[in-house]
Amino acid sequence: MKRKWKRALFGSLIFSSAAFVFQACYGAPGDFGYDVFIEGHVISKSSKKPIRGIKVSITDEDQYAFTDVDGRFSFYTYERKINIPMIFQDVDSVENSGLFETQQLDVELDSNKISLNIEMGEENR
């Protein structure tokens, strides 16, 4: 009985060690890219007040953020060799009733932190 207990303990230690070595060598790949932090402030062109509920996204990704009550947004994306194509949309019907025009912008990547100040005009109805 004592021998079975020692054998089970030794076997589990060997298995755990092998699993650890395998994970260390062949585990999930790390993120070796550089991240870029994008933040900004969206205001109304006419009233100069912050706009809440604007969807800020990168056109070629599923990544987006909505502006808060102060019109601020922020998110991370990966570094690119070219400009970052962004779009600012009033997509909700609750906050602004689709009042503001969609705006597209190519943001020049010059550092790992980008700060934007965007003025959105109202749609002509």
Secondary structure by P-SEA (a helix, b strand, c coil): caaaaaaaaaaaaaaaaaaaaaaaacccccccbbbbbbbbbbbbccccccccbbbbbccccccbbbbcccccccbbbbbbcbbbbbbbbccccccccccccbbbbbccccccbbbbbbbbbbccc
